[in-house]
Each structure stands twice: as C-alpha cells, then as structure tokens.
Amino acid sequence: MYDRPDYATARSETGFGWSCGGGQGALRQITGTPIREFNLDPATCIECYRTGRPMLHEMFGDDVSPPSLSTPAISYGHPSCLGSELLFPEGGEVGQTHIYKSLEEGIAALKQPVKWAEAGMAPFYLDFRARLQEAFPGEAVGLAFGAEGPLTSAYELRGDGFFTDLHDAPELAGEFLRVLVDSIVDYDYWYGEVHGNPRVSPHGAGMVDDVAAFIPPALFPRFVLPYWEQYYSALTTGKRSAHVEDLTIAQLPFLEDIGLCSYDPSISPRLTPPLITQHCRVPYVWRLGEIHFREMTVQETSDFVFMAAADGANGVTTVVAEETCNDKGVTMIHAFIAAGKEAKLLLDEGCSREELRDRVSAEGKARLWERWCGYNGPLSSRGGARG
C-alpha cells in the first residue's frame, strides 16, 4: 500500500539542494563529435567518452558531475521494440515513427507478447552496451534505451490522432491506454532486469510524461490519473516522482492527487516558482535550461538561484550541454554553483527563504519572473526570442 506524502510538511522536510551535471551533448560538443555517429557507432561513442570526460572536468572542475557512462540517450526504446522506426538525422536528435493507424490496431498489437531483448533496436544497443563495458572495465554502463509515460507513449505510437481519439472514441482510448501501460510496465520489468534492479522497487519510481500537459484539466481524471496510478502501482511501493513539462496552473493540483513526492517541471513556459508554490504542495526543483543561458548574464544566473529558492523551490538544477561548453558558459555555470552552495548553506543554517531575496539584484527582482516565461518574451532586455 502506497503511503502518500503529508503535503502539509513535505516541502519543509525536503529542504533545498542544487545539482549540476554534464550531459552527452557536452561530450559531443567539447570533442566535436557528430550526434549521428555518436548514436550509431560504438567506437565513436567510446572515443567521445574517453577524451571528452577529462576535457569536461578540466573545463568545469569537480563540482560538475561527469556524464554517466551509458549507451546514447534514446527515449524511444519501448516504441522501437513495438515496431517504430528510429530516425537518426544528420545533426539532430533521434526521432521515431507513429505505427498504429487506429486504436483497434494498437490495442490488438499491444496485447501480443514481446521478447524485448530481441525486438527493434534493442539487440543493437545491448551489443553497444557490451562494447562500452569492454572499453571501460570496472565501470557501470547503463542502457539508455528507455520508455516514457502513458500519454507520451500514446502519442509516440498513434501520433496526432490520439488527441482526437479522446473525443471521438473515449472508451476505446481508455482501453488503449490500459493495455499500453501494461506494455510499458512489462518493458520496464525487462529494462530493470538488464540493470540488475527488482521488478517492483521498494524505494521509488519515476516517470517522464510531457504529453500529459496536452490533456485538458477537465479530462485529467479520466485519461491521465488512472493510467499514472496503474503505472506507479505496478512499479513501486515507494516514492513517486515525475518529469512533466509545460503543465498549467489548472493541472498542478493533479500532482497531489497521484501522490507525487517530487516534481520536475523542467522547461515549463507557463509556470514560475511562485505559481507552482502557490498552486501545488509537491516538492519541486526549478531548472535553468540550456536555452536560458543564451541570453543571460552571470548576475542573472545568480539571481535565478536565489529567487527560485526565495519563491519556494526545493532545489535548482542545470545541465552542462552544448551551449555552455565555452568561456562564457564556464563562468555562468560556476556562478550557478556558487549561488546554489550559498543558498543551501544559508537555509540549512536557519535563514528564511524571504531573506534570500536580498541577494537578488534590483534588475533580477524586476525581471524574475515576469519576463521569464517563453510566452512573455526573454528574461533580458537585450532581445531575442526564447525557444
């Protein structure tokens, strides 16, 4: 039986923290490795890790955790094994094809058993992982060939048609989601076994389901919550966490309904820390994305950390990626880390969150968060659109 958080105290008990890690994109950038070759050629990936990790450490220092050693990060392992073709464009991220032309076709296909290790590109990436293990003996190597949450997976398999399915055939859409979650869970059981993890974790399970944000709030109780519950109940008796981008204020209360212990809004242009804090009691971490670094100054980076903490975030996070592998990026990453350390230290010593606002510049107080959201223009007055 899942023991839901006490939201009256969850935020205060969670406290505040910060994190900054390197990603595979940073390795590719710093070594000049094309993304397509990195994704498809084990030798290229191995060399990128071998030369890139020391370069990244030399550039950013000990406070930036190195990219975890794994196969190329691909979120479409589950649809690939169901028959979706993975697309590897020159210079771009991996894509995939939508394979079910109707709900009926999808339901029938999803009910069929799948030998995940033998399906789609799983054999290729299992061999890829073995090559990495040979190249880096003694290091743990992950298989980054994952599955996403119910609504995102539904879009991956049905495409845009899924959004009209909800209105045109709601009963059938519900059945599609039910068998889809069964398939995702079965895939996750196999995926966990690959990494030596138990099928049902007593500690917790996470979910990435950005497309849930496309579901209107009025339809959340019917088409989102039951399938999130089906997912979590099958995978853990412990804590529940979720990464869902682009939710709205009206959707935030559902995060409590499902019993989340932590929430990652990531890039959510219609939300700010004050809005999340006011409309949802789930502990959350506020992300400084790569897109934000393009136009921000060092002062704005520091302001971001203190302002997020003052406005109720339980942490701040960022990832060293392509945009930050340069002299300006190094300075800004170090400013982010220094502010994160200071904010955490002060809060741990009993400083109130409101006192942290005194460490935000006058310009930062004026711009955060009124001009932060992508729909309202860039943070800085220097121009340029946010993507």
C-alpha positions as CSV (number, residue, x, y, z in Angstrom):
1,M,0.0,0.0,0.0
2,Y,1.4,3.4,-1.0
3,D,1.9,5.8,1.8
4,R,1.2,9.2,0.4
5,P,3.2,12.3,1.4
6,D,2.0,14.6,4.1
7,Y,1.8,17.7,1.9
8,A,1.4,20.0,4.9
9,T,5.1,19.3,5.7
10,A,6.6,17.8,2.5
11,R,8.3,20.9,1.3
12,S,9.8,21.9,4.6
13,E,11.0,18.3,5.2
14,T,12.6,18.1,1.7
15,G,14.7,21.2,2.2
16,F,16.8,22.8,-0.5
17,G,19.6,21.5,-2.8
18,W,21.3,22.1,-6.1
19,S,22.8,19.9,-8.9
20,C,24.8,20.5,-12.0
21,G,25.9,17.6,-14.2
22,G,27.4,17.1,-17.6
23,G,25.4,15.6,-20.4
24,Q,26.2,13.6,-23.5
25,G,25.6,16.8,-25.5
26,A,28.5,18.4,-23.7
27,L,30.8,15.5,-24.5
28,R,29.9,15.7,-28.2
29,Q,30.4,19.5,-28.2
30,I,33.7,19.5,-26.5
31,T,35.1,16.7,-28.7
32,G,33.5,17.8,-32.0
33,T,31.7,14.5,-32.3
34,P,28.7,14.5,-34.7
35,I,25.5,13.3,-32.9
36,R,24.5,10.7,-35.6
37,E,27.9,9.0,-35.4
38,F,27.8,9.1,-31.6
39,N,24.4,7.5,-31.6
40,L,25.1,4.7,-34.1
41,D,28.8,3.9,-33.9
42,P,30.1,2.3,-30.6
43,A,33.7,3.2,-31.5
44,T,32.8,6.9,-31.9
45,C,30.9,6.9,-28.6
46,I,33.7,5.2,-26.8
47,E,36.3,7.7,-28.0
48,C,33.9,10.6,-27.2
49,Y,33.7,9.4,-23.6
50,R,37.4,8.6,-23.3
51,T,38.6,12.0,-24.5
52,G,35.6,14.1,-23.5
53,R,35.2,13.4,-19.8
54,P,38.7,14.6,-18.9
55,M,38.2,17.7,-21.1
56,L,34.9,18.4,-19.4
57,H,36.5,18.1,-15.9
58,E,39.4,20.3,-16.9
59,M,36.9,23.0,-18.1
60,F,34.4,22.9,-15.3
61,G,36.1,21.3,-12.3
62,D,35.0,18.9,-9.5
63,D,31.5,20.5,-8.9
64,V,30.1,19.4,-12.2
65,S,29.4,15.7,-12.1
66,P,30.6,13.8,-15.2
67,P,28.1,12.3,-17.7
68,S,27.1,8.8,-16.6
69,L,28.6,6.1,-18.8
70,S,25.8,4.7,-20.9
71,T,24.7,4.0,-24.4
72,P,23.4,7.0,-26.3
73,A,20.4,8.6,-24.6
74,I,17.4,7.4,-26.6
75,S,13.9,7.7,-25.1
76,Y,12.2,5.5,-27.7
77,G,13.3,2.1,-26.7
78,H,9.8,0.9,-26.0
79,P,8.2,2.1,-29.2
80,S,11.2,0.8,-31.2
81,C,10.6,-2.7,-29.8
82,L,7.0,-2.4,-30.8
83,G,7.9,-1.7,-34.4
84,S,8.5,2.0,-34.6
85,E,11.4,3.0,-36.8
86,L,14.1,5.1,-35.1
87,L,15.2,8.1,-37.3
88,F,18.8,9.4,-37.0
89,P,19.1,12.7,-38.9
90,E,22.4,14.4,-39.5
91,G,23.0,17.0,-36.8
92,G,19.7,16.3,-35.0
93,E,18.2,14.3,-32.1
94,V,16.6,10.9,-32.6
95,G,13.1,10.7,-33.9
96,Q,10.6,7.9,-34.4
97,T,7.6,6.9,-36.5
98,H,4.0,6.5,-35.4
99,I,2.9,3.0,-36.2
100,Y,-0.7,2.5,-35.2
101,K,-3.3,3.8,-37.7
102,S,-6.2,3.2,-35.3
103,L,-6.9,2.4,-31.7
104,E,-8.2,-1.0,-32.6
105,E,-4.9,-1.8,-34.4
106,G,-2.9,-0.6,-31.4
107,I,-4.9,-2.5,-28.8
108,A,-4.6,-5.7,-30.7
109,A,-0.8,-5.2,-31.2
110,L,-0.2,-4.2,-27.6
111,K,-1.8,-7.4,-26.3
112,Q,0.8,-9.5,-28.1
113,P,3.8,-10.7,-26.0
114,V,7.1,-9.1,-26.9
115,K,10.6,-10.5,-26.4
116,W,12.1,-7.1,-25.6
117,A,15.8,-8.2,-25.9
118,E,15.2,-9.4,-29.4
119,A,12.9,-6.7,-30.7
120,G,13.5,-3.4,-32.6
121,M,17.0,-1.9,-32.0
122,A,17.3,-3.5,-28.5
123,P,19.8,-6.1,-29.8
124,F,21.9,-3.3,-31.4
125,Y,22.0,-1.3,-28.2
126,L,22.6,-4.3,-26.0
127,D,25.7,-5.0,-28.1
128,F,26.6,-1.3,-28.0
129,R,26.5,-1.5,-24.2
130,A,28.7,-4.6,-24.2
131,R,31.2,-2.7,-26.3
132,L,31.2,0.1,-23.8
133,Q,31.7,-2.3,-21.0
134,E,34.7,-3.8,-22.7
135,A,36.2,-0.3,-23.3
136,F,35.7,0.8,-19.7
137,P,36.2,-2.3,-17.5
138,G,35.2,-1.8,-13.9
139,E,32.7,1.0,-14.6
140,A,29.0,0.6,-14.6
141,V,27.5,1.1,-18.0
142,G,23.8,2.0,-18.4
143,L,21.5,1.1,-21.2
144,A,19.8,4.4,-22.1
145,F,17.1,2.9,-24.2
146,G,14.0,3.8,-22.2
147,A,10.3,4.1,-22.2
148,E,8.2,7.2,-21.4
149,G,4.9,7.7,-19.6
150,P,1.4,6.7,-20.8
151,L,0.3,9.8,-22.6
152,T,3.7,10.4,-24.2
153,S,3.8,6.8,-25.3
154,A,0.3,7.0,-26.7
155,Y,1.4,10.0,-28.9
156,E,4.6,8.1,-29.9
157,L,2.5,5.2,-31.2
158,R,-0.6,6.9,-32.5
159,G,0.6,10.4,-33.5
160,D,-1.7,13.4,-33.5
161,G,-4.7,11.1,-34.0
162,F,-4.6,10.2,-30.3
163,F,-5.7,13.7,-29.3
164,T,-8.9,13.3,-31.4
165,D,-9.3,9.7,-30.2
166,L,-10.0,11.0,-26.7
167,H,-13.1,12.8,-28.0
168,D,-14.2,10.5,-30.9
169,A,-13.8,7.2,-29.1
170,P,-13.2,7.8,-25.4
171,E,-14.0,4.3,-24.2
172,L,-11.6,2.8,-26.8
173,A,-9.0,5.4,-26.0
174,G,-9.2,4.3,-22.3
175,E,-8.7,0.7,-23.3
176,F,-5.7,1.6,-25.5
177,L,-4.1,3.4,-22.5
178,R,-4.7,0.5,-20.2
179,V,-3.0,-2.1,-22.5
180,L,-0.3,0.5,-23.3
181,V,0.6,0.8,-19.6
182,D,0.7,-2.9,-19.3
183,S,3.2,-2.9,-22.2
184,I,5.2,-0.1,-20.7
185,V,5.4,-1.9,-17.3
186,D,6.4,-5.2,-18.9
187,Y,9.1,-3.3,-20.8
188,D,10.3,-1.6,-17.6
189,Y,10.5,-5.0,-15.9
190,W,12.8,-6.2,-18.6
191,Y,14.7,-2.9,-18.5
192,G,15.2,-3.2,-14.8
193,E,16.5,-6.7,-15.1
194,V,19.1,-5.5,-17.6
195,H,20.4,-3.2,-14.9
196,G,20.0,-5.7,-12.0
197,N,17.1,-4.0,-10.4
198,P,14.0,-5.6,-8.8
199,R,10.8,-5.5,-10.8
200,V,8.9,-3.7,-8.1
201,S,11.1,-1.1,-6.3
202,P,10.5,-0.5,-2.6
203,H,12.3,2.8,-2.9
204,G,10.6,4.6,-5.8
205,A,9.9,5.0,-9.5
206,G,10.0,8.0,-11.8
207,M,8.1,8.8,-15.0
208,V,8.6,11.1,-17.9
209,D,5.3,12.1,-19.4
210,D,5.4,15.5,-21.1
211,V,2.5,14.9,-23.4
212,A,0.2,14.7,-20.4
213,A,0.4,18.5,-20.4
214,F,-1.7,18.4,-23.7
215,I,-4.6,16.8,-21.9
216,P,-7.2,19.5,-20.8
217,P,-7.7,19.7,-17.0
218,A,-11.3,18.5,-17.3
219,L,-10.0,15.3,-18.9
220,F,-7.2,14.6,-16.4
221,P,-9.3,12.5,-14.0
222,R,-10.4,10.2,-16.9
223,F,-7.4,10.0,-19.2
224,V,-4.3,10.7,-17.1
225,L,-4.7,9.9,-13.4
226,P,-5.9,6.3,-13.8
227,Y,-3.0,5.3,-16.0
228,W,-0.4,7.1,-13.9
229,E,-1.8,5.1,-11.0
230,Q,-1.7,1.9,-13.0
231,Y,2.0,2.7,-13.9
232,Y,3.2,3.6,-10.4
233,S,1.3,0.8,-8.6
234,A,3.0,-1.8,-10.9
235,L,6.5,-0.5,-10.5
236,T,6.9,0.7,-6.9
237,T,5.7,0.7,-3.3
238,G,7.9,3.6,-2.6
239,K,8.2,7.3,-3.6
240,R,6.7,8.6,-6.8
241,S,8.4,11.2,-9.0
242,A,7.6,12.7,-12.3
243,H,9.0,14.9,-15.0
244,V,6.2,16.7,-16.9
245,E,7.0,19.8,-18.9
246,D,4.5,22.6,-19.8
247,L,1.8,21.9,-17.3
248,T,-0.6,24.8,-16.5
249,I,-1.8,26.1,-13.1
250,A,-5.1,24.2,-13.5
251,Q,-3.2,20.9,-13.9
252,L,-0.9,21.3,-10.9
253,P,-3.4,20.0,-8.3
254,F,-3.4,16.6,-10.0
255,L,0.2,16.1,-9.0
256,E,-1.0,15.8,-5.4
257,D,-3.9,13.6,-6.4
258,I,-1.5,11.0,-7.7
259,G,0.7,11.3,-4.6
260,L,4.0,12.6,-6.1
261,C,6.9,13.0,-3.7
262,S,8.8,15.2,-6.2
263,Y,8.0,17.0,-9.4
264,D,10.4,18.2,-12.2
265,P,8.7,20.9,-14.3
266,S,11.8,21.3,-16.4
267,I,11.1,23.7,-19.3
268,S,7.5,24.9,-18.5
269,P,7.0,28.3,-20.0
270,R,3.6,28.8,-18.4
271,L,4.9,28.3,-14.9
272,T,7.2,30.1,-12.4
273,P,8.3,29.2,-8.9
274,P,5.7,31.5,-7.3
275,L,2.9,29.9,-9.3
276,I,4.0,26.3,-8.5
277,T,4.4,27.1,-4.8
278,Q,1.0,28.7,-4.7
279,H,-0.9,26.0,-6.6
280,C,0.8,22.8,-5.7
281,R,2.4,21.4,-2.5
282,V,4.6,18.8,-4.1
283,P,8.3,19.4,-3.6
284,Y,9.9,20.6,-6.9
285,V,13.2,21.5,-8.5
286,W,13.4,24.5,-10.8
287,R,15.6,24.1,-13.9
288,L,17.9,26.5,-15.6
289,G,17.8,25.2,-19.1
290,E,20.3,25.4,-21.9
291,I,18.0,27.7,-23.8
292,H,18.1,30.2,-21.0
293,F,21.9,30.5,-20.9
294,R,22.0,32.0,-24.4
295,E,20.8,35.5,-23.2
296,M,21.5,35.6,-19.5
297,T,24.4,37.3,-17.7
298,V,26.4,36.0,-14.8
299,Q,24.4,38.2,-12.4
300,E,21.1,36.9,-13.8
301,T,22.3,33.3,-13.3
302,S,23.0,34.0,-9.6
303,D,19.7,35.9,-9.3
304,F,17.9,32.8,-10.8
305,V,19.1,30.6,-8.0
306,F,18.4,32.9,-5.1
307,M,15.0,34.0,-6.5
308,A,13.9,30.3,-7.1
309,A,14.9,29.5,-3.5
310,A,13.1,32.5,-2.1
311,D,10.0,31.7,-4.0
312,G,9.7,28.2,-2.6
313,A,11.6,25.8,-4.9
314,N,13.2,22.8,-3.2
315,G,16.2,22.9,-5.4
316,V,17.7,24.2,-8.6
317,T,19.4,22.2,-11.3
318,T,21.1,22.7,-14.6
319,V,23.0,20.5,-17.1
320,V,26.2,21.4,-18.9
321,A,25.3,21.0,-22.6
322,E,26.3,22.3,-26.0
323,E,25.5,26.0,-25.2
324,T,27.7,26.1,-22.1
325,C,30.9,24.5,-23.4
326,N,32.7,27.8,-23.8
327,D,34.3,30.5,-21.7
328,K,31.0,32.3,-21.0
329,G,29.3,29.1,-20.1
330,V,32.1,28.1,-17.7
331,T,31.7,31.5,-15.9
332,M,27.9,31.1,-15.7
333,I,28.0,27.5,-14.5
334,H,30.4,28.5,-11.7
335,A,28.1,31.4,-10.8
336,F,25.1,28.9,-10.6
337,I,27.1,26.5,-8.4
338,A,28.3,29.3,-6.1
339,A,24.8,30.6,-5.6
340,G,23.4,27.1,-5.1
341,K,26.0,26.4,-2.4
342,E,25.4,29.7,-0.7
343,A,21.6,29.3,-0.8
344,K,21.7,25.8,0.6
345,L,24.2,26.8,3.4
346,L,22.1,29.7,4.5
347,L,18.8,27.8,4.5
348,D,20.5,24.9,6.4
349,E,21.7,27.4,9.0
350,G,18.1,28.7,9.5
351,C,18.0,31.6,7.2
352,S,14.4,32.3,6.0
353,R,13.6,31.9,2.3
354,E,12.5,35.5,2.2
355,E,15.9,36.7,3.4
356,L,17.4,35.1,0.2
357,R,15.6,37.7,-1.8
358,D,18.0,40.3,-0.5
359,R,20.7,38.6,-2.5
360,V,18.9,39.2,-5.8
361,S,19.9,42.2,-7.8
362,A,17.4,45.0,-8.4
363,E,17.4,44.1,-12.1
364,G,16.8,40.4,-11.2
365,K,13.8,41.3,-8.9
366,A,12.3,43.3,-11.8
367,R,12.7,40.6,-14.4
368,L,12.1,37.4,-12.4
369,W,9.6,36.1,-13.0
370,E,7.5,38.5,-15.0
371,R,9.6,38.2,-18.2
372,W,10.8,34.7,-17.7
373,C,8.1,32.7,-19.5
374,G,8.6,32.0,-23.1
375,Y,5.2,33.5,-24.0
376,N,6.1,36.8,-22.4
377,G,9.4,37.4,-24.0
378,P,13.0,36.9,-22.9
379,L,14.4,37.4,-19.4
380,S,16.8,40.1,-20.6
381,S,16.0,43.3,-22.3
382,R,18.8,42.6,-24.8
383,G,16.3,40.9,-27.2
384,G,16.0,37.6,-28.8
385,A,13.2,35.0,-28.5
386,R,13.0,32.1,-26.2
387,G,12.5,28.7,-27.7
